[in-house]
Amino acid sequence: MNQYNQGKIDEVVLALMQLTLHDTNRAWKGFDWDVLDRLYEKGWIDSPRNKTKSIGLTEEGLANSSSFFEKHFGSIDPTEN
């Protein structure tokens, strides 16, 4: 089995949550449970173990999500399609 850098995976998953943000701090939680558990342990999201289809990002999680999105995907140029 391949070994992956879990820290980088955690950053990218949190960054991708930027794409589904709604209600200020909620994102859809359609990601691997092990990753969601790690994000919860880091204090970046609320507990993923509930029946809702979205997850609350903590204040730190929101800030990191935005920062990681910029780091991994760069700025969005509104003139590009």
Helices and strands as residue ranges (DSSP letters): H 6-16, G 17-20, E 26-28, H 33-41, E 54-56, H 59-73
